[in-house]
Amino acid sequence: MAIRADGERVARPFPIALLALTALLAAGCGSAGTKPAAEAPPLPSPKLLVLHASDLGPGYLPQASATKPITLAHELLHESAAARAADRRAYLAGYSAGFARPARIGIVSEAMTYRDAAAARIVIGDAQATAHITRQLHAHAIAVPPGAPGTPRLMLEGSLEGLPAYAYGWQRGAALELIAVFGRRVTLSRLVALARTQDARLTAVIS
């Protein structure tokens, strides 16, 4: 179920623009180096790292059309040659979970895991993919609020179907993570709180 600009629910899949968002939104700090990288310790399934309905409070409904694995083929879309090479070499798995509070807010939570942090950094620093997502959201980068997790990272502010939208992507070791929200009453403080909740799932495993 999607949300129209007039606040009415629409019987169609969750907005494609949010599904297209990935952890490629973080800051462009990576480089396409070719030195072999040490493999990271095994990470849990990305399905266990994304937000759960219990993290969001009352009224949020899972969106089946936005809740599914992220395939390598999908991850390769709109990337530069360097990022595609890193993904083909080291991508392990990804998962996207969508939620909506009908006629109010939509949320997408994503996590992707890699064989090593170096490959993840190349992917998250891909300016070509970030530019594509920025255009799709009619967005621009804004300052990352205090308390937001991870590094490198990027915060975008834009709009989706006429409603305010924010997206935050960050790296944590060999994992890339993303939270995207849109709706009439979304705030940066809410987005950061959700990101911290999701990040805590991963840090509990790797600490």
Stockholm file with secondary structure:
# STOCKHOLM 1.0

chainA/1-207         MAIRADGERVARPFPIALLALTALLAAGCGSAGTKPAAEAPPLPSPKLLVLHASDLGPGYLPQASATKPITLAHELLHESAAARAADRRAYLAGYSAGFARPARIGIVSEAMTYRDAAAARIVIGDAQATAHITRQLHAHAIAVPPGAPGTPRLMLEGSLEGLPAYAYGWQRGAALELIAVFGRRVTLSRLVALARTQDARLTAVIS
#=GR chainA/1-207 SS CEECTTSCEESSCSCHHHHHCCGGGSCSCCCCCCSCCCCCCCCCCGGGTSCCGGGTCTTCEEEEEEEEECCHHHHTTTCCHHHHHHHHHHEEEEEEEEEEETTTEEEEEEEEEESCHHHHHHHHTCHHHHHHHHHHTTCEEECCCTTCCCSSEEEEEEEETTEEEEEEEEEETTEEEEEEEEETTCCHHHHHHHHHHHHHHHHHHHC
#=GC SS_cons         CEECTTSCEESSCSCHHHHHCCGGGSCSCCCCCCSCCCCCCCCCCGGGTSCCGGGTCTTCEEEEEEEEECCHHHHTTTCCHHHHHHHHHHEEEEEEEEEEETTTEEEEEEEEEESCHHHHHHHHTCHHHHHHHHHHTTCEEECCCTTCCCSSEEEEEEEETTEEEEEEEEEETTEEEEEEEEETTCCHHHHHHHHHHHHHHHHHHHC
//
